[in-house]
Amino acid sequence: MAAVQCSLPLPVLPQGCSGEKDFKSIGQLSSATQRNIEPVGPHFLAHARRKRHQRTFSEDDRIQAQESVKKVEDDDVGEISEPEDSLMLQRDAKDWKGQDHYAVLGLSKHRYKATETQIKRAHRKKVLRHHPDKKAAAGSSEDDSFFKCIQKATEILLDPVKRRQFDSVDAAADVEPPSKKQAQKGNFFKLWSPVFVAEGRFSKTQPVPRLGDDKSKKGEVEEFYNFWYNFDSWRSFEYQDEDVPDDNENRDQKRHVERKNNNARKKKKTEDTTRLRQLVDDCLAGDERIKRFKKEERAGKDKKRLEREAAEKKEKEDAQKAAEEKERLRKEAEEASKAEKAEGKKAKEIAKNAMKKNKRVLKSSVKDANYLLPAGEEAGAKRVDQVLNDVEAVMANIDAEEMASLAGKLGGMKVAEVGKVWNEEAKRLIEAGKVKDGELKVLGT
């Protein structure tokens, strides 16, 4: 391709701009590169097509339009290829409520899943095939009854409200639940999953929980059954209503038909709710996962119960042991206390007896010493009383050990030395302040 040289003027500088003063260089321009430019795009392709086939603009547009129509028909045939039933082609257009609108348009395999685009394509295909003008041009004497069926099916399926009413009573989209025998012999999940997928199309809440499989967790299974036991359905039965007369003359008849239709809808709604609940009950009864979860739950409860009983038993045993130990310690303490009291009592008794004995020894010592008078001198009653009173005063002011020590001294002592010992003891007590001076009449003087 020959190179093309373009001469483009430089842009005009702003007013008041001086090139030498205001221009500041920040880099250098790269060197020019020569490249080949190829024409592309739909307009160039159309031009090349016209040049190649030597067509005018109008001829090329007409041929392209014909090819587009043929391509659309071929695409529709590939997508919608259901055979047409001869009985369906003979349907009466007046009985439009009894016809299967999806089957009329060749959308039986799609049904409620068919998109608006698919419905329009199916309508276009059916119209191209069954249009009365095309049949008349082909010399066919058939009436346009099936064409009216096509138009009515398209009208209903392209209207969201009417289509929902028809989908509510479209029994061909339902999936029959398996029997108990089938569920026991076959794969439970493969048999029941399509049933709930079909029923799920009526749910106001989307997406609908899936049935799952044998590996589903307990929470997922409980969520599934809770959803279906509290199913909120938009399903209605207006499509099966009896036609209400449009004349204004018979208003009573119109009201009667409307009440009859309302009562019939409520009854069908109640029956459908009962049917769905029974369906869920049947599925739940055959679900081995529920049985497994219950078994695991019982095992867990039994384990917890056994652990609780073991803990309670251990607690009781520990409490019993603690009570027995406490009782043992109490008895031991009580016995020790009794023994201690007995020992104390015995010791007191011994001490008491020893004190009595020591007192007798002390009193006997002064008696044997002639009440501290010289030998041969008779002690009168006054002397006896004075000495004994002094002895009692001394004994009253000394403790048991001192009394025992004093009795020990006096026990084997000669009679002549007894008075000396008593006088020393009396002086010791007087000096210690235990006995007042002058309190003793004989001893210590």
Helices and strands as residue ranges (DSSP letters): H 19-22, H 42-53, H 57-79, H 86-89, G 96-98, H 101-104, G 111-113, H 116-130, H 132-137, H 145-157, H 160-168, G 171-173, H 180-185, H 188-199, G 200-202, H 218-229, G 238-240, H 251-286, H 288-368, G 370-372, H 381-396, H 400-411, H 415-432
